[in-house]
């Protein structure tokens, strides 16, 4: 049994924003929701809900096999990855932020593993990035010490995501968390710079609610077929860029190393 002050699974409601600056300006925003799960505290436990389940089909569901390497327990996998990358003090809570499966289907363009020290400070962030070609890559954000709220973290781009961007340049990440009167707010910002400077700006915001049947019903019925819509929007935006004659780049082979910085 968990102590009364133990972290609990969350369902966050917010917005995705994306802006391209050149060679043709393009911007969009849409409402979204995602799970935030305290993986270390949860262990192998379920969520105690009827409408959202773990490793079992439902309106909303979370399958361990969709994350990590699909084989080892999630905590064991992330701890081993961090150790292999020289991060030895992320021994606190691990919060996994990802979209659930909706009616059994999920596509997460990016999931975030927020890895904390025992004292609560954020120590590292693992970004699990996927493209629509079925490929996947991990960017490990680690500055060698505790990460201050909102500080900038950088990673070199090595993985193909969009045919309208070359595999060059790098990403700048910022993660912010604030507790206000209406609850806990989170914000992840990603800026992409190519050889000519800032090209893309993306952000994902959310207001956390406790994961429950009520919040799951709000998500499922308020945002019908949300994960299917993610894939549809990706292809719709790609079509818009193609029609506007934004240069198209062929997909290179994925990097041999699964984890980069």
N, C-alpha and C positions, 0 to 999 in steps of 0.2 A: 504493500500500500504506500502511495506517495505521501510525503508530508504536505500539509495544507498550503505551503508557500512554494511548492515545486512548480517549475515551468509547465505550462499546459499547451497542447496543440492549438494553433490559431488559424483562422481563415481571414485573410486580409482583402479588403475591397479598395480599389484605387483606379489608377489610370496609367496607360502606356502612351508615351509621347515619342515621336520620331521626327527628325528634321534633317533633310539633305540640303546642303548649301550650294552645290554646283555639280556639273555644269548646268543643270536645270534644277531650280529650287523646288522642293517637294516636302510637304509636311502633313502629318496626320496624328490623330489622337483617338483613343477609344477606351471605354471602361473595361476593367478586367478584375480578376480576383486570383488569389493564389494561396497555397498552404504555407505555413511556417511551423515546422515541427521540431521540437527539442529531442533530437535523435538519441542523445546519451541518456536522458531521463526516461524516454519511452522504452528503450530496449526493444523487446519483441512484443510489447503490449499493443492492443488495438486502441480505438478511439472512444469506445463506449457509446457509439451513435448507431442509429438505424439506417440513416440515409447516406452516410459516408463511412466506408470500411477500409480496412487494411488487408491487402492481398486477397480480396474477394470482390467480385463484380457488384456494382451498385450504381445508383445515380451518379455519385461521386466516389472515387476510390483512389487509394494510394498503394502502388505495388513496389515493394522493395527492389524487385528485379529491374525496374526502370531506372534505377540509380546505382551508384557505386559500380562494381563490375558485374552485377547480376548474380553473383555467386556467394561471396562472403557476407556475413552480417554487416549492416551499414556502418556501425560504430567501429567494428574491427577493420573494415576496409579503409575508412577515412583516417583512422589513427595510423595505420600502416603506411598510407600514402604520405602523410605529413612527416612521419619519422624518416621515410626514405628520401624526403626532400630537405631534411635538416631542420624541421620544425619540431622541437622536442618538448615544448611547454604549452601546447594547446590542449590542456588536460581538463578544461572546463566544459561548459555546455557546447554542443554542436547544433546550430539551428540550420535546418535545410529548408530553403525557400524554393518552391516549385509549384507548377500547376498540377492539379489532380487529373486523373482520368475522368472523362465525362462519358457515361454510358460505355465505358471500357476503352475509350480512345484518348490519348494524350500526345501532344507534341510540345516539348519545352525548348524554345530557341536558346534559352539560357536558364540554368538553375544556379543558385548560390548556396554554398556551404559556409556559414559564418562560424568560425572556429575560435572559441574563447579560452582564455586562461582560467585557472581555478578561481581567481579573484574577480572574474567577470569582464575583464578587459578583452576587447577583440584582438586576436593575435594574428590571424590569417583569414583570407577568403579564397575559396576554391570556386572558380567559375566553370561550370559544366556547359559547354557550348555545342550545339548541334545544328547541322544544316539539313536542307530538305533532300539531300542525296544519301541520307542514312549514315553520315559520318559524324564523328564526335571528337572533341578535343577539350583538354583541361588547361585553364590558365590559373596558376597559383600566384596570388597576390600576397607578398610577404616582404616587409621592410626590415625584418630582423628583430622587431620589438613590438610592443603594444601599438595598435593602430588607433590614432585619435579620431574622434567622431568628425566625419566630413573631410578628412585628409585625403590627398590625392595619391593614388597608387597606379603604377604603370606596367604595361605588358606589351611586348613586341607582337605584332600580328603575324601569325604563321599559318592560320587555318582559313580556308575558303568558306565564306558564308553567303555572299551575294555575288552574282555574275556582273554586277554593276560597280564592283570595287576590286581593285587589284589586291593581291596578298603582299602588302608592303606597309610600312609605317607602324603605328602602334595605337594602343588604347590608353585612355586615362579614365580611371574609375574613382568615384566618390560614393561613400555609403554614409547616410545620415539616419539617426534615430532620435526621436524626441517624444517625451511623454507630456501630453497636454490634458486639458480638462476632459476632452472627449475620448481620450485613450492614447494608445501608442501608435505613432506615425513612423513609417520607414520610407526611405527614398534611396534608390540606386540610380546613379547617373553614369553614363558611359559616353565619352567623346572619342571619336575616331579621327586621327590625323593621318593623311597619306603624305606623299612626298611634297605636296603643295600646301600643306597646312590642314586646318580643321575642315573636315568634310561632312561628318555625321554627328548628330547629337541625339541621344536616346535616354529616356528616363522611365523608371517604373516606381510609382508611388503606391502607398497602401495604408489603410487604417485597420489595425488589428482588432478582431473580435474573437471571442472564444469559439473554438470549433464545436458545433452542436448541431442537432437536427434543425433547429431554427435557422442558423446561419447557412447550413448546407442547402436548405430549401430556398432561402433568399438567393443564393448563388445559382442554383440549378434553374429555377424558374425565372429569375430576374435577368439572367444572361444565358439564354437557351443555346445549347450546343457550343459552348464557348471555345473549347479546344479545336473543334472542327473549324470554327471561325478564324482561329489563329492561322491555320494553314491557308484558308481561302484568302485572307487579307495579304499574306505574304505573296501569293501568286497575283492577286489583283494589283498590288503596288508594283510588282515586277513588270506587269503588262503596261501600266501607266508609264514607267520609266522607258520601256522599250519603244512605246508609241511616240515618246518625246525625244527619241534618238539619243538617249544617254548611252555612251560606249559600253559594249558588252564584252566581257572577258571570259575566256574559257576556264573551266575548273582545273586547277593543277592537282597533282597527287597530294593526298593528305600528308602531314608531317609524320616522320617515323616515330618521333618521341610523342607519347600521349600527353605528357605534362610539360608545359613551358612557362616562362615568366616574362 
